[in-house]
């Protein structure tokens, strides 16, 4: 499997989670209440799987490798746009976590904000994924030799092996700082 195929498989998982979030959002709106534990789970998924693991491979491995290539200007601009979209998702997820925490602590004014942010995150990924898959990934393959793609696959596998350790190392560091 080439690295692009692995990223596409991860997209399937992200989209499935997005469908569940969409279903839950409908229920939250009907009940005028949010299950904060579920939102925490969604935030954890977005931060760990979608951002740290998936975007981490895109930015830290694929995009880094592409920076050493002479990309056509439209592809270079698209890569910069994708990074900005990843940054937007991180910032929005952070705001969602803050709103969810405040709502869980009794600040009911955060309900509308939390619902809006959760919807924004959920609706962001399908378009973002379509952009990557239809306009970015396949042209990227043309810039790499078979040897480079094989090396990238190996780097992806090594990255994935470290994800769980990094997640919990960060958790312990965060708890120690509090």
N, C-alpha and C positions, 0 to 999 in steps of 0.2 A: 504494500500500500504506500503510495507516495504521501508526503506530508500534507498536501492539499486535500487528499481524500480523508485524512484523519480530521482535519479542521472541519470538513463538511459533515462528517459523522458527529462531531461535537455540536455542530449547528442543529442537528436533528434533536439532540437532547435539550438544547436551549429552547428550541421552538415548542417542544412538548411541555416544558415547564411553563412557558408563556401561555399555553392553552389552559393549563391548570390555574394559573394566576388570573386569567381572564374569567374563567368560571367562578372562581372565588370572589373576584371583584363584584360580579353581578349579585352574588349572595350578600356580600357586605353592604352593598348599596340598598338592597331590598330590606335588610335588617337594620340599617342605619347603625351598624356596629361592626368593628373589625376584630378579627381573631388575631391578636398581636403575636401570639406564638407562631401562627402560620406565617405572618409577615416576617418575623425573625428568621424562619426557615427559608423563605424566599430570598431574603437579604443575604443569608449565608450562601445559598446556591449562587446568587448573582456574583457575590464577592469572590467566592472560592472557585466555582466551576467556570462561570462565564468570563469573569475578569481575570483572576489570578492564573488559572490554568489555561483557558482558551486564549484570551487576549494576551496573556503572557507569552504564549508560543508565537502568536502572530507578531507582536511587537519585538519581543526579545530574541526571536530566532529568525522568522521569515523576513520581517521588515529590516532587521539589522543586516541580513544577508543581501537584501535588495539595495541597501544604501551603498554597498560597494560596487554596484552595477550602474551603467549609464542608462537609466530608464528614460523611456519616451516621456516628454513633459506631462501629457495627460495622466499617465500612470503614476508618475511621481506626485502630482497634485492629489490624485485619488488616495494614495497612501497617506498623505498628510491629513486629508479629510477624515480618513478612517481613524487615525490616531486622535483627532479632535473629537470624533464621536465616542471613542472609548473613554476619553477624558470626561465628556458630558455624562456618560453612563455612570462613571465612578462618582462624580459630584452629585448626581441625582440620587444614587443609591445611598450616599452619605446623608443627604437631606431626608430621605425616606427613613433611614434608621433613626435619625434624631426625632422626626415627627412620630414615629411608632413608639419610641421610648417615652416621649412626653405624653402621648395618648394612653399608654399603659400605666403611667403614673397618675392618670386622672384628668389630664388636660383635654377635655372633649373638643375644644376648639381645633385641635390637631387632626380630627377625623377627616374633614374635607381635604386638608392638605395631604394627608397620608394617602387617601384614596386617589387623589390627582397624581401624586408622584408614582404610586404603584402602577396606575394606568399608563403613565408616560414611559416607564421602564418596560412594561409589558408590550406596549405598542411600538417601541423603538426597535426591538430586535428583529422582527420580520423584515422590515425595510433595510436595515443594516446588513442582515445576512444576504438578502437578495443582491444588494450592491456588491458585496464581496464575491459572491458566487457567480454573478452574471457579468461583472465588469472587471474584477481584479484578479481572482485566483488563476484562471486559465492563462491570461497574458503573462502572469508571473512565471509560469512554468517554462516559458520560452527563454528565460534568462539563466536557467540552470542546466548544467550537464547532469547526466545520470549519476555520476560520482557525487556531485554536490547535493542532489536530492537524497541519495542514500545517506550521506553524512547528516543531512537535516533530519531524516527519519530517526537516526540514532540519537541526535540531540533532543528531539521531541520525546523519545522514550526516556532518556535520562532526566529531562525536565519533569515528566509525569511521575517518575519514581520519587522525586523530591517534594512534590506538592503537599502531601499529607504532613510531612515533617515540618515544612515551612509554615503551614497553616497553624499548627499547634505550637511551634516555637514563637510565632507572633502573638498567639493568644496568651501564652505565659508571660511574654514581655509586657503586653498591655496590662494584664492583671497585676504584674509587679509594680508598674508605674502608678496604679490607682491607689 
